[in-house]
Amino acid sequence: MFFPGGRPLPACPNDCASLYHSGVRRSGVYTIVVATGVALSVYCDMSTEGETFSGGWTVFQRRRDGSVSFNRRWSEYRDGFGEPHGEHWLGNQHLHQLSNQGQYSLRIHLQDWSHAHKHALYSTFRISDEDDHYRLHVSGFSGSVQDSFSWYHDQHVFSTPDTGHICAEISHAGWWFHQCFYANLNGVYYKVGVASTQTVKVMRNLWHRQDLKMSMLK
């Protein structure tokens, strides 16, 4: 395999970090092979700084324009939907395989409707398998926003509207719900001035009661 510039990719990179450490510096869609032998097309962010390096993030969620509905069934969230270069959810099964092949961090990139960019960084992140309903394990917060994720959602299972969880039903989204959420980055997306009063109250793409234009989990 080759990346832009003609240099060969490392044999069977298992995440975007391994591509970054091999010299890849251009963000884009690449193929990785996780430890279970499954090949995935993923979007690699090669420019955002982390704790130990300045790129190599494997993106597993992106919202930016509402072009893809996140009101999906359990099977769709399990297998993934959308395209890696646009709005998408990588898939809980893939995320489980990816996050359990080593020690991983989570970075959440947020942009509000005033175009302000902020982030939340978690030093440890993984999700359990489907038998444990893709339970969330996340800790070690730092960042430029208040922690609305780990303190409230850590150790909770993933739910979708078709699983009978009331918060998933009223949010029209899959997420690691508690009672119900302080952060929900898979909620119904709408443009400012379009939503009804009822939608504004209960169906926002939210981080600590703040509407968002864009989110990216990686």
Summary of the structure (lengths in Angstrom):
residues: 218
radius of gyration: 16.8
end to end distance: 23.3
largest distance: 53.4
contacts: 683
relative contact order: 0.14
helix: 19%
strand: 28%
